[in-house]
Amino acid sequence: MKQPYLEVTFRQGRAIAAYLYLPCRPGEKSFRSTKADPGLVIDFNRSSKPIGIEITAPDKVTAAALNRVLRDLGLPPVKRLDLMPLRAA
């Protein structure tokens, strides 16, 4: 996968969790996870490359908080529009 994409899990019309997939090779798996800002958990592969960010509190996480984590990882920011599915329900 070359472009990041967001997957959102809904329950009863409400976003309960989300995952921002980061660019990685097909089949790469999470080897370890690290808590970042409240509501954000970074997954790393065996080589310590970030492969995704779990959004455990989608109603509380802001684009600014997510972009701080992405910046710290050396990755480009997401646009507010990219996170609209979290606010859709």
Secondary structure by P-SEA (a helix, b strand, c coil): ccbbbbbbbbcccccccccccccccccccccccccccccbbbbbcccccccbbbbcccccccaaaaaaaaaaacbbbbccccccccccc
